[in-house]
Amino acid sequence: MSLTPSNMLPIGTEAPNFELWDSVSSSTKTLNQIKGFHGTLVMFICNHCPFVIHINEALIKIANSLKNKGIGVVAISSNDIKDYPQDGPEQMQIHAKNTNYNFPYLYDETQSVAKAYDAACTPDFFLFDSKLKLVYRGQLDDSRPGNGLPVNGNDLLRAVQCMTENKTNTKPQKPSIGCNIKWKTS
């Protein structure tokens, strides 16, 4: 397992727009279709990363909680499927169904969306407010495969709470750590 940290996009950055194929609904989705009234969570994940597999169950619960608070949730896979065919759109569709993803799971074939967000690893989290301005980027929590810490989403959920209560998040934002995005070589 590689240990790649987030790039930590500057707070206040406007969410880059996108239009990508959704493996859950078998249709294209845009940022404007996904965004929530109170905010939007954009996650970069993939099917095979052990760091993502480690938090999958919590992601589904957190996504439900966020959607109930008027926060849109979306996951994007940007990996090169030539070298990592297990992350291709058909496999994403199977994976989303088998894991009961309750949020769009989009395929970034050109990797342009990952580059626009300066995403570096899976998982990588970006929380935007109602005006699509970045208020949080980084880790879900301190849990990693094998470290024995519970997956509770504390870092992200604290940022959500601060955002919805219009308070400043004074807790340090730590980079996510995970597998590097598998960039195309040509």
Phi, psi and chi 1 to 4 in degrees:
 res  aa     phi    psi   chi1   chi2   chi3   chi4
   1 MET       -  129.5  -77.0 -171.4  -67.0      -
   2 SER   -82.6  156.4   64.0      -      -      -
   3 LEU  -120.3   89.6  -65.2  173.5      -      -
   4 THR  -105.3  127.3  -59.5      -      -      -
   5 PRO   -88.0  160.7   31.0  -33.6      -      -
   6 SER   -61.4  156.7  -61.0      -      -      -
   7 ASN   -86.4  -13.9  -74.3  -32.2      -      -
   8 MET    62.5   64.5  -55.6  -57.7  -82.0      -
   9 LEU   -47.6  141.6 -166.5   65.2      -      -
  10 PRO   -62.3  136.2  -22.3   32.6      -      -
  11 ILE   -57.9  139.7  -64.9  -61.8      -      -
  12 GLY    95.8  -11.3      -      -      -      -
  13 THR   -60.9  137.8  -61.1      -      -      -
  14 GLU   -78.2  139.1 -173.4  171.4  -26.0      -
  15 ALA   -62.4  123.0      -      -      -      -
  16 PRO   -64.8  137.6  -23.5   34.6      -      -
  17 ASN   -73.5  160.1 -160.2    8.9      -      -
  18 PHE  -155.6  161.7   53.6   75.5      -      -
  19 GLU  -142.2  108.6 -177.6  175.4  -16.4      -
  20 LEU  -134.6  157.8  -62.0  170.4      -      -
  21 TRP   -74.0  133.2 -176.7   80.6      -      -
  22 ASP  -100.9  120.2  176.2   23.1      -      -
  23 SER   -72.0  -17.2   64.5      -      -      -
  24 VAL   -81.7  -47.0  175.3      -      -      -
  25 SER  -100.0   -5.5   67.7      -      -      -
  26 SER    55.1   43.3  -65.0      -      -      -
  27 SER  -146.5  167.9   63.8      -      -      -
  28 THR   -84.7  149.5   55.6      -      -      -
  29 LYS  -132.0  146.4  -60.3  -79.0 -175.3 -169.4
  30 THR  -112.7  164.4   65.9      -      -      -
  31 LEU   -58.0  -42.2  175.7   61.2      -      -
  32 ASN   -63.9  -30.1  -76.5  -28.3      -      -
  33 GLN   -73.9  -27.4  -69.9  171.7  -45.4      -
  34 ILE   -94.3  -30.1  -67.6  165.6      -      -
  35 LYS   -56.8  147.1   73.1  178.0 -176.8  177.2
  36 GLY   -98.9  162.6      -      -      -      -
  37 PHE   -60.6  -38.8 -176.9   76.7      -      -
  38 HIS  -101.0   -7.0  -66.8  -66.6      -      -
  39 GLY   158.0  177.6      -      -      -      -
  40 THR  -145.5  133.4  -53.5      -      -      -
  41 LEU  -107.1  122.0  174.8   64.3      -      -
  42 VAL  -110.3  123.7  177.5      -      -      -
  43 MET  -119.2  135.7  -51.6  177.1  -76.1      -
  44 PHE  -101.8  118.6  -72.8   84.4      -      -
  45 ILE  -137.7 -179.0   65.2  171.2      -      -
  46 CYS  -155.5  172.7   71.1      -      -      -
  47 ASN   -72.7  -37.9  -65.0  -15.4      -      -
  48 HIS  -101.2  -10.6   82.0  -83.0      -      -
  49 CYS   -66.0  125.8  172.7      -      -      -
  50 PRO   -62.4  -27.3    3.9   -6.5      -      -
  51 PHE   -69.9  -37.3  -67.9   89.8      -      -
  52 VAL   -72.7  -45.5  175.1      -      -      -
  53 ILE   -56.1  -37.9  -68.0  167.2      -      -
  54 HIS   -60.7  -31.8  177.6   70.2      -      -
  55 ILE  -109.9    1.2   63.1  169.3      -      -
  56 ASN   -51.2  -48.3 -103.4  -27.5      -      -
  57 GLU   -60.5  -42.9 -169.7  175.3  -42.1      -
  58 ALA   -67.0  -36.8      -      -      -      -
  59 LEU   -57.2  -41.7  -77.2 -176.8      -      -
  60 ILE   -65.7  -45.0  -65.2  162.4      -      -
  61 LYS   -64.1  -44.2  -70.0  177.0 -175.5  171.3
  62 ILE   -64.4  -42.0  -70.2  168.5      -      -
  63 ALA   -59.2  -42.8      -      -      -      -
  64 ASN   -59.8  -46.6  -85.0  -23.7      -      -
  65 SER   -61.3  -43.4  170.4      -      -      -
  66 LEU   -67.1  -42.9  -64.3 -177.1      -      -
  67 LYS   -61.5  -35.2  -70.2 -168.2  -51.6 -171.5
  68 ASN   -67.5  -18.2  -71.6  -23.7      -      -
  69 LYS   -98.6    9.0  -65.6  177.1 -176.5 -166.8
  70 GLY    78.4   26.9      -      -      -      -
  71 ILE  -109.9  123.3  -62.0  170.3      -      -
  72 GLY   -72.9  146.9      -      -      -      -
  73 VAL  -132.0  135.4  177.5      -      -      -
  74 VAL  -146.6  144.2   61.8      -      -      -
  75 ALA  -115.6  144.7      -      -      -      -
  76 ILE  -130.6  133.7  -60.1  172.0      -      -
  77 SER  -110.0  125.9  179.2      -      -      -
  78 SER  -118.7    7.9  -59.8      -      -      -
  79 ASN   -66.6  149.5  -80.1   -7.0      -      -
  80 ASP   -68.2  115.5  173.7   16.5      -      -
  81 ILE   -85.9   -7.9   63.1  168.3      -      -
  82 LYS   -64.9  -46.5  179.7 -178.9  169.4 -151.5
  83 ASP   -91.5  -17.8  -69.1  -28.3      -      -
  84 TYR  -131.3   69.3  -63.8   87.8      -      -
  85 PRO   -61.6  -21.2   20.0  -29.1      -      -
  86 GLN   -66.7  -11.4   66.9  -89.8   39.9      -
  87 ASP  -103.9   12.8  -70.4  -27.8      -      -
  88 GLY   -72.3  167.2      -      -      -      -
  89 PRO   -60.2  -37.9    8.6  -15.6      -      -
  90 GLU   -66.6  -41.5  -64.5   82.4   17.0      -
  91 GLN   -69.3  -32.5  -69.0   73.9   21.4      -
  92 MET   -62.2  -42.3  -71.3  170.4   60.7      -
  93 GLN   -62.6  -44.4 -166.8  167.4   41.4      -
  94 ILE   -63.7  -45.6  -67.5  165.4      -      -
  95 HIS   -62.0  -45.1 -178.5   74.5      -      -
  96 ALA   -60.7  -40.3      -      -      -      -
  97 LYS   -69.0  -46.1 -177.1  177.7 -179.9 -179.6
  98 ASN   -66.4  -30.1  -71.0  -16.6      -      -
  99 THR   -97.8   -0.5   54.5      -      -      -
 100 ASN    61.6   43.6  -64.3  -48.1      -      -
 101 TYR   -60.0  129.2  -80.3  174.0      -      -
 102 ASN  -108.0   27.1   52.6    2.8      -      -
 103 PHE  -145.0  157.0   44.3   80.3      -      -
 104 PRO   -60.3  141.4  -22.8   33.3      -      -
 105 TYR  -124.8   98.9 -173.1   22.2      -      -
 106 LEU   -95.5  148.4  -50.3 -179.6      -      -
 107 TYR  -105.0  120.2  175.9   51.2      -      -
 108 ASP  -101.0   76.5  179.1   18.3      -      -
 109 GLU   -58.3  -41.9 -179.1  177.5    9.8      -
 110 THR   -83.4  -10.2   65.9      -      -      -
 111 GLN    67.2    9.1  -59.5 -175.3  -43.0      -
 112 SER   -68.5  -31.3   61.3      -      -      -
 113 VAL   -72.1  -43.9  176.1      -      -      -
 114 ALA   -58.4  -41.0      -      -      -      -
 115 LYS   -67.5  -39.7  -70.6  174.4 -176.4  172.3
 116 ALA   -63.6  -34.8      -      -      -      -
 117 TYR   -87.1   -5.3  -80.8   77.5      -      -
 118 ASP    58.0   34.8 -157.3   17.9      -      -
 119 ALA   -68.3  145.4      -      -      -      -
 120 ALA  -126.9  -29.2      -      -      -      -
 121 CYS  -142.3  170.6   60.3      -      -      -
 122 THR  -121.3  124.0   56.3      -      -      -
 123 PRO   -83.8  152.9   32.4  -35.0      -      -
 124 ASP  -137.5  128.0 -146.0  -12.4      -      -
 125 PHE  -115.8  136.7  -61.6   92.2      -      -
 126 PHE  -134.1  115.8  -60.1   84.4      -      -
 127 LEU  -107.1  125.0  179.2   64.6      -      -
 128 PHE  -115.1  146.2  -62.8   90.4      -      -
 129 ASP   -78.8 -172.2   65.4   15.3      -      -
 130 SER   -65.1  -19.6   61.0      -      -      -
 131 LYS   -97.9   11.6  -66.1  177.8  174.0   54.9
 132 LEU    61.7   34.8  -68.1  174.6      -      -
 133 LYS  -101.1  135.4  -61.0  -67.6 -176.1 -173.2
 134 LEU   -66.1  126.4 -173.9   67.0      -      -
 135 VAL  -116.5  -17.1  -64.2      -      -      -
 136 TYR  -154.8  141.2  179.0   82.2      -      -
 137 ARG  -148.2  144.1   75.4  -74.5 -163.7 -118.0
 138 GLY   137.8 -142.2      -      -      -      -
 139 GLN   -86.3  158.5   69.1  176.4   12.6      -
 140 LEU   -71.8  -49.1 -178.1   68.7      -      -
 141 ASP  -167.8 -170.5   56.4   35.3      -      -
 142 ASP   -84.0   -3.4  -71.5  -36.4      -      -
 143 SER   -73.4  137.3 -175.2      -      -      -
 144 ARG  -138.6  157.0  -54.6  -73.5 -175.2  -90.6
 145 PRO   -53.5  124.5  -23.7   32.5      -      -
 146 GLY    86.9   -4.8      -      -      -      -
 147 ASN   -90.8   -3.6   75.9   -1.2      -      -
 148 GLY    78.3   -2.3      -      -      -      -
 149 LEU   -84.0  142.9  -63.3  174.2      -      -
 150 PRO   -70.3  147.3   26.0  -32.7      -      -
 151 VAL   -84.6  106.0  178.9      -      -      -
 152 ASN  -125.5   -8.6   54.1   28.6      -      -
 153 GLY    69.9   18.4      -      -      -      -
 154 ASN   -54.3  -43.0  -80.0   -7.7      -      -
 155 ASP   -66.2  -48.5  -70.9   59.5      -      -
 156 LEU   -65.6  -44.4  176.0   62.9      -      -
 157 LEU   -65.7  -33.9  -67.3  173.9      -      -
 158 ARG   -64.2  -42.2  165.9  125.4  174.2  110.3
 159 ALA   -63.6  -39.7      -      -      -      -
 160 VAL   -62.7  -45.7  167.0      -      -      -
 161 GLN   -60.1  -47.1  179.8 -179.1    3.2      -
 162 CYS   -60.7  -42.4  -70.4      -      -      -
 163 MET   -64.0  -46.9  179.6 -176.8   72.9      -
 164 THR   -72.0  -24.3   57.4      -      -      -
 165 GLU   -96.0    4.4  -66.1  176.5   -0.1      -
 166 ASN    55.7   43.6 -156.4   23.7      -      -
 167 LYS  -114.1  156.9  -65.5 -179.5 -179.8  176.6
 168 THR   -78.1  131.6  -58.4      -      -      -
 169 ASN   -83.6  105.7 -176.6    2.0      -      -
 170 THR   -88.7   -7.6   58.0      -      -      -
 171 LYS   -74.6  135.5 -173.4  172.5 -179.3 -178.0
 172 PRO   -57.9  138.3  -20.2   29.6      -      -
 173 GLN   -92.7  115.6  -64.6 -170.9   20.2      -
 174 LYS   -94.3  141.9  -61.0  177.3 -171.5  175.2
 175 PRO   -62.5  147.3   -7.8   14.6      -      -
 176 SER   -70.4  156.1 -172.7      -      -      -
 177 ILE  -128.0  133.9  -59.2  -73.4      -      -
 178 GLY  -172.5 -161.2      -      -      -      -
 179 CYS   -75.2  143.3  -62.8      -      -      -
 180 ASN   -67.1  149.4   62.8  -57.8      -      -
 181 ILE   -62.8  136.3  -70.1  179.2      -      -
 182 LYS   -85.5   93.9  -50.7  -52.0 -175.7 -147.8
 183 TRP   -75.4  146.8  -59.2  107.2      -      -
 184 LYS   -69.7  143.7  -66.8  179.2 -179.1 -176.7
 185 THR   -95.3  -12.2   55.1      -      -      -
 186 SER  -138.8      -   57.6      -      -      -
